[in-house]
Amino acid sequence: QVQLVESGGGLVQPGGSLTLSCAASGILFSLYAMGWYRQAPGKQRELVATVTSGGSTNYADSVKGRFTISRDIAKNTVYLQMNSLKPEDTAVYYCNAKWAHYNYWGQGTQVTVSS
């Protein structure tokens, strides 16, 4: 059974930082491209950042220079370090694992940026 379990969300003030974690089980983690997506109320889910099995990263323009995605193969975990958070970063953040025709999602973790 495949599981992607996100953690680390919460309430943070503008300018603050949070680190999200996604622990994967039931997949051969090293094969998969991993990603973070987010969905704000009333909006479509959008890509935040991805990291390939080879370690190449890609970021949405809106988070470049503020967010960093990384993966620890030994721990089957992908991280999203978020700095200089803005109110517009408020959303439910979802972890994604993708390889060939396999595509899995976590349950999401809420990030709220507010004073």
Secondary structure, 3 states (H helix, E strand, C coil): CCEEEEECCEEECCCCCEEEEEEEECCCHHHCEEEEEEECCCCCCEEEEEECCCCCEEECCCCCCCEEEEEEHHHCEEEEEECCCCHHHCEEEEEEEEECCEEEECCCEEEEECC
